[in-house]
Amino acid sequence: MDGADGVAGVIPASVGVGLRTPHMAEVLETRPAIGWFEVHSENYIGGGPQLGRLLSIRRDYALSLHGVGLSLGTAEGLDRAHLARLKELIEKTEPFLVSEHLSWSVTEGTYLNDLLPLPYTEETLDVVSRNVSLMQETLGRRILVENPSAYLRFRNSTIPEAEFLAELVRRTGCGLLCDVNNIYVSCTNLEEDAPAYLEALPPQAVGEIHLAGHFRGERRGRPLLIDDHGSSVAAEVWALYRAALERMGPVPSLVEWDKNLPTWPVLLAEARAAERVAASTTWPMPALSELQRDFCRALLEGEQASVAPLVLADGLAVEERLAVYRNNVLSSLTAVLKETFPVVCRLVDERFFGYAAHEFLRAHPPERPCLAEYGGRFPDFLAAFAPCRELIYLPDVARLEWLMHAAAYAADVPALLPQSLHGIAPQDTPRLVFGLHASLGLIASPWPIDCIWRANRPGAASEEEIDLAVGAVWLEVRRSGDAVVLRALSAATFAFRQALRDDKTLDAATEAAVTEDRGFDLAANFADLFREGAVIAYTLALPAPEGALS
């Protein structure tokens, strides 16, 4: 399941705004400098021209989908048709976050267009957990659940709302969307402690923060705040936002403004105010393991993750400081791959090789510090790498180069002498299983990759044109002394040695060879193995049970 993490181009501490229809034309025309946009899913599920405009914006900005109609708290279960349509929208828009509300709006076939309150009980927790799990399984990703604004509480609620959300996270693995305006509105209306509510949320689960304005009213001498998203953010909410950032660290933040919609410059100014608060916030230092994980992502994937806000700029942009480490890692690993696959590099040119290498490094970074062992997955990566599709022989050339590289670094092991087999009874000979030297590698290809390799290896001056239609080749790579030797084999000898390499018995290997050539000379091939020092060990396979089919 995908995480609710940022995507390329989105710094977790960046600020976005809720995108509403009246602002779309100006956004498309001016392409403002803003972190990302969020839209209500239900406004685009139906498609039409509005979705087309959204997709135009999506090409330049990261996007979050914020649902208001799925009714996560409904006891009747989720509307699977609506969920399927949401999945289609997600596939079209590729949002980096998907969120919904801790509320309900559907009962007995009636949809009530509001985010209605839930009693926080064990029954409700079971219902919401079941619905969140279904949503995540259907979408194939983690979602964020937003705390609602509240104007009442039920007498039989037994679980505080923040604890309810924390348990929901534990049961389902979902994340949280922390709406600090909703916290302030609810706690004011219900006479609860907003900072204490904030402290009760699991900070590691928060994947987004919402900011918005509210209407301040009064009933019977008591304050009654309405979460109407119709004004600028209140001072008390700004203070709570800073506290949230200090506790939860750098996560994407969004300014919502849905009613009394201001002009675009006013909304952008509100986002800039949020950016200033974020920039002046002292972030909590994560655990060392989390910091190292995020630093790794910043270097390999180009995502600043949670690292950038933790780094002092000291007169130089944080991104430039991180780029020093990123360039060190990528350039050194690219050099390792270039040294291992010089023919591949020459065939595609250095610039393209660098591009392919960087993509490979992001997908398959080294797992161990011995870099001579790094790169074995590069040939299969090239086979699946779309820009290489027309170079149909390239993956096999890379496989050949990897075998030659591996042969050069294979450990030295004493060869087995033929007389070691003198104690084997003739009737047991078919059950022999040989261990071959680690430097011996085999590759079959429909392309003349040996000719391609020889014509393009370092120092080769040949401009010979290779005819790809000459037919298949069966090749062996092994180390002889300090040199790595490449030679062509017959199909039968290749089948024989490949079967032995695959730990098949001598009898099975012989059968594989005879299948290729009924005139296969077992004695000569057997003697060649020992003459070349290719055999380093042997065992006897268990005899087949009596009556078993061979």
DOLOTOR-919064 format. One line per 8 residues: their letters; for each residue x, y, z negated of C-alpha. Coordinates in steps of 0.2 Angstrom, whole numbers. Layout:
BEGIN
a) X:Y:Z; ...
//
This chain:
BEGIN
mdgadgva) 0:0:0; 7:17:5; 11:29:-10; 4:46:-12; 21:53:-9; 25:68:2; 30:65:21; 43:72:31
gvipasvg) 42:91:31; 33:92:15; 43:97:0; 33:90:-16; 34:108:-24; 27:116:-8; 10:126:-9; -4:123:4
vglrtphm) -21:131:6; -38:124:9; -42:126:28; -59:132:32; -67:135:49; -66:154:49; -47:154:47; -44:141:60
aevletrp) -42:152:75; -30:164:66; -20:149:60; -19:142:78; -14:159:84; -1:164:71; 6:147:65; 9:155:47
aigwfevh) 23:149:36; 13:138:24; 18:121:16; 2:112:22; -17:112:24; -31:102:15; -48:99:23; -64:91:17
senyiggg) -65:74:25; -84:75:28; -82:90:39; -72:81:52; -79:63:51; -91:66:65; -78:72:77; -82:85:90
pqlgrlls) -72:101:94; -68:105:76; -58:89:75; -49:93:90; -44:110:83; -39:101:67; -28:89:77; -19:104:85
irrdyals) -15:111:68; -10:94:62; 4:94:75; 13:108:66; 8:105:48; 6:91:35; -12:88:31; -22:81:16
lhgvglsl) -39:74:17; -50:79:2; -67:69:0; -82:75:-8; -95:62:-3; -89:45:-6; -97:44:-24; -83:35:-33
gtaegldr) -94:34:-49; -110:26:-41; -116:10:-49; -122:4:-33; -105:2:-25; -97:12:-11; -105:16:6; -95:4:17
ahlarlke) -100:13:33; -94:30:26; -78:22:20; -75:14:38; -78:31:46; -66:39:33; -53:26:38; -55:31:57
liektepf) -52:49:52; -36:45:42; -30:35:57; -32:50:68; -25:63:57; -12:54:47; -13:64:31; 0:63:18
lvsehlsw) -13:63:4; -31:57:3; -41:61:-13; -59:60:-20; -68:65:-36; -72:57:-52; -90:59:-50; -106:52:-42
svtegtyl) -118:58:-29; -128:43:-23; -142:33:-31; -156:23:-24; -153:29:-6; -153:47:-11; -138:58:-8; -137:73:-20
ndllplpy) -125:86:-13; -115:89:-29; -101:82:-39; -112:75:-54; -105:70:-71; -102:52:-78; -103:45:-95; -86:40:-100
teetldvv) -89:22:-106; -82:5:-103; -96:1:-90; -92:17:-81; -73:13:-81; -77:-4:-74; -88:3:-60; -76:17:-55
srnvslmq) -61:5:-56; -70:-7:-44; -74:7:-32; -57:15:-32; -49:-2:-29; -61:-6:-14; -57:11:-7; -38:9:-8
etlgrril) -39:-9:-1; -50:-3:13; -39:12:18; -23:2:14; -15:16:4; -15:24:-13; -28:38:-16; -28:52:-29
venpsayl) -43:55:-40; -48:72:-46; -54:77:-63; -71:86:-61; -77:102:-68; -90:99:-81; -106:108:-88; -112:94:-100
rfrnstip) -106:79:-109; -116:63:-113; -119:58:-131; -113:40:-128; -97:44:-120; -84:35:-130; -68:39:-120; -61:56:-118
eaeflael) -60:61:-99; -41:62:-98; -39:45:-107; -52:38:-95; -42:44:-80; -26:37:-87; -34:20:-89; -41:21:-71
vrrtgcgl) -23:24:-65; -17:9:-76; -31:-3:-69; -30:2:-50; -13:10:-47; -22:26:-40; -14:43:-42; -22:59:-50
lcdvnniy) -26:76:-42; -25:87:-57; -36:102:-54; -31:115:-67; -45:126:-64; -57:112:-67; -48:108:-84; -50:126:-89
vsctnlee) -68:127:-84; -73:111:-92; -63:114:-108; -71:132:-110; -88:125:-107; -87:111:-119; -76:119:-132; -61:107:-129
dapaylea) -42:110:-129; -36:113:-111; -17:111:-116; -21:95:-125; -31:88:-110; -16:92:-99; -4:83:-111; -15:67:-111
lppqavge) -14:65:-92; 0:53:-86; 12:65:-78; 20:52:-66; 3:48:-59; -1:66:-53; 2:68:-35; -6:85:-32
ihlaghfr) -12:100:-41; -27:111:-37; -29:130:-41; -45:140:-38; -56:154:-45; -71:152:-55; -87:163:-60; -87:168:-78
gerrgrpl) -105:169:-85; -113:169:-102; -128:159:-109; -135:163:-127; -119:172:-131; -108:158:-126; -96:158:-110; -102:147:-96
liddhgss) -89:146:-82; -94:140:-64; -81:131:-53; -87:141:-37; -70:143:-28; -76:160:-24; -62:172:-31; -44:173:-35
vaaevwal) -36:162:-48; -38:168:-66; -24:173:-77; -28:158:-89; -28:146:-75; -11:153:-69; -4:149:-86; -11:132:-86
yraalerm) -3:129:-69; 14:133:-75; 11:121:-90; 6:108:-78; 22:110:-67; 33:110:-82; 25:93:-88; 22:85:-71
gpvpslve) 37:91:-61; 37:97:-43; 21:91:-34; 11:98:-20; 0:112:-25; -16:119:-16; -26:135:-17; -44:132:-14
wdknlptw) -56:146:-9; -73:141:-2; -86:154:-6; -84:173:-3; -71:168:9; -57:181:10; -47:186:25; -33:175:29
pvllaear) -19:188:22; -28:188:5; -28:169:5; -10:168:10; -6:180:-4; -14:169:-17; -3:154:-10; 13:165:-11
aaervaas) 8:169:-29; 8:150:-33; 25:149:-24; 32:162:-36; 25:152:-51; 33:136:-45; 49:144:-41; 51:151:-58
ttwpmpal) 46:135:-67; 59:125:-76; 56:107:-70; 57:92:-82; 72:82:-78; 66:64:-73; 73:48:-79; 90:45:-70
selqrdfc) 83:30:-60; 70:41:-53; 82:55:-49; 93:43:-40; 79:35:-30; 73:52:-25; 91:58:-21; 92:43:-10
rallegeq) 76:47:0; 82:65:2; 98:59:10; 92:45:21; 74:51:25; 77:70:25; 64:72:12; 69:84:-2
asvaplvl) 57:74:-13; 58:79:-31; 77:84:-30; 77:101:-22; 68:110:-37; 80:102:-49; 96:109:-40; 103:126:-43
adglavee) 105:136:-27; 120:146:-34; 119:158:-19; 117:144:-6; 101:136:-1; 98:120:-10; 94:112:7; 112:117:13
rlavyrnn) 119:109:-3; 110:93:0; 115:93:18; 133:91:13; 129:74:5; 117:69:19; 130:72:32; 143:63:23
vlssltav) 132:47:21; 125:47:39; 141:51:48; 151:38:38; 138:25:41; 136:29:59; 155:28:61; 154:10:53
lketfpvv) 141:5:66; 150:13:80; 166:3:76; 156:-13:75; 146:-10:91; 158:-1:103; 151:-9:118; 133:-4:114
crlvderf) 139:14:110; 147:15:127; 132:8:136; 120:21:129; 132:35:126; 138:42:109; 124:55:107; 110:42:109
fgyaahef) 119:29:99; 120:42:85; 101:45:86; 98:26:86; 110:24:71; 102:37:61; 85:29:63; 92:12:59
lrahpper) 100:19:43; 84:26:37; 75:10:39; 89:-2:34; 102:7:23; 116:-4:16; 113:-15:1; 131:-18:-4
pclaeygg) 147:-8:-4; 156:-20:7; 152:-10:24; 161:-24:34; 145:-34:31; 133:-20:36; 125:-20:53; 118:-38:55
rfpdflaa) 100:-31:57; 105:-18:71; 102:-30:86; 85:-34:80; 82:-16:77; 87:-11:95; 75:-25:101; 61:-16:93
fapcreli) 67:2:96; 55:9:110; 68:21:118; 79:6:122; 65:-4:130; 72:-2:148; 89:-9:143; 83:-26:141
ylpdvarl) 100:-34:139; 106:-22:125; 100:-32:110; 109:-47:116; 125:-37:119; 123:-31:101; 121:-49:94; 136:-54:103
ewlmhaaa) 146:-39:96; 140:-44:78; 145:-62:80; 163:-55:85; 163:-43:71; 158:-57:59; 171:-69:66; 184:-56:63
yaadvpal) 179:-55:44; 175:-73:41; 184:-81:26; 199:-92:30; 194:-110:25; 206:-125:29; 200:-136:44; 195:-154:41
lpqslhgi) 206:-167:48; 199:-181:58; 206:-194:47; 195:-188:33; 181:-198:41; 190:-215:41; 180:-220:26; 163:-218:35
apqdtprl) 155:-234:40; 151:-235:59; 132:-237:55; 133:-221:44; 141:-210:58; 124:-204:65; 120:-197:48; 135:-186:47
vfglhasl) 131:-167:44; 145:-156:48; 149:-139:40; 157:-128:54; 169:-113:51; 160:-97:46; 169:-88:61; 160:-99:74
gliaspwp) 145:-91:81; 134:-95:96; 122:-85:107; 112:-89:122; 105:-75:133; 96:-74:150; 108:-60:154; 127:-61:158
idciwran) 131:-52:142; 149:-59:142; 152:-50:158; 144:-34:152; 154:-35:136; 171:-37:145; 167:-23:157; 163:-11:143
rpgaasee) 174:-16:129; 186:-3:122; 201:0:134; 192:-8:149; 194:1:165; 183:-10:176; 169:-1:185; 162:-18:191
eidlavga) 144:-19:194; 136:-32:184; 122:-43:193; 109:-46:179; 101:-59:190; 116:-71:189; 107:-82:176; 108:-87:158
vwlevrrs) 124:-89:148; 128:-100:133; 142:-92:123; 153:-96:108; 163:-84:97; 176:-91:85; 192:-85:77; 208:-93:83
gdavvlra) 223:-87:72; 221:-68:71; 211:-67:87; 193:-68:90; 189:-79:106; 174:-78:117; 171:-92:129; 156:-99:139
lsaatfaf) 149:-116:135; 139:-128:145; 121:-129:140; 123:-146:133; 139:-142:123; 130:-126:116; 115:-137:111; 126:-149:102
rqalrddk) 136:-136:93; 120:-126:89; 112:-141:81; 127:-144:70; 127:-126:65; 109:-128:60; 114:-143:49; 107:-156:60
tldaatea) 114:-174:59; 126:-179:72; 113:-190:79; 101:-176:81; 114:-165:89; 118:-178:101; 100:-180:106; 99:-161:108
avtedrgf) 114:-161:120; 108:-176:130; 91:-167:133; 101:-154:142; 113:-166:151; 111:-185:151; 130:-186:156; 135:-177:139
dlaanfad) 152:-184:133; 150:-186:115; 167:-192:112; 176:-177:120; 165:-165:112; 167:-173:95; 186:-172:97; 185:-154:103
lfregavi) 177:-149:87; 192:-156:76; 205:-150:89; 199:-132:87; 198:-133:68; 179:-129:69; 174:-143:56; 177:-138:37
aytlalpa) 166:-151:28; 154:-165:30; 140:-174:21; 129:-189:24; 111:-186:26; 99:-198:17; 94:-213:27; 77:-212:34
pegals) 64:-223:24; 60:-240:32; 46:-239:44; 48:-220:46; 47:-213:64; 63:-206:70
//
